[in-house]
Amino acid sequence: MKSRIAILLLSLFWGSHTLGQQTLLFDSGRLVDSVLSTVPTRNVVNTVTGVEVTYDFSSAVILQDDLFSGHYLWRIDGFGLNAESGTPSTLLRIDQFGIPDGKVCQIEVVEMAYKDFEYVLSPARPPLVDDGNESHTKDNVKPIDPTIAIYPEQIVQEESIQQYRGKYSTV
């Protein structure tokens, strides 16, 4: 009897944890009523002219925003979320690559493809104080600035260059 109760409680907990979350399959545009792995395929190749990084995205978990009706938060494993107030909650990732001394870093988008989906992105959530007493509300999450035409303007950018063990690493 105790094991049945434990299994029931575990399934209720798991069901409430994933409630409202669905996985969007990019190839078909179909929604699956479960949370599937969304890890993109990442390929890094050293070429004669530099390093080429390729990401292939197949799915994302989407969930309805509890603050902004009709808006959605997206999640892809290995990616964080933009926290810049007044902007859309877009996904982001920081990759680091070692650059030999005396070489120059140059970032170029060689190829990209996209699909349009009919889901309005939620506004970005600013970081909260880590005391457990603060939560996101409409008072501390600004709506998306309506004057923003395209965000982000650049899909890839160099953040900073830092010295590491005599070599340079770009972020």
Secondary structure, DSSP 4 states (H G I P E B T S, - for coil): -HHHHHHHHHHHHHHHHSTTEEEEETTT--EESS----PPEEEEEE-SSSEEEEEE--EEEEEE-SSSTTEEEEE-TT-EE---TTSB--EE----EEE-TT---------------S-EEPBPPPP--TTSS----TTTSPPPPTT--SSSS-SS----EEEETTEEEE-
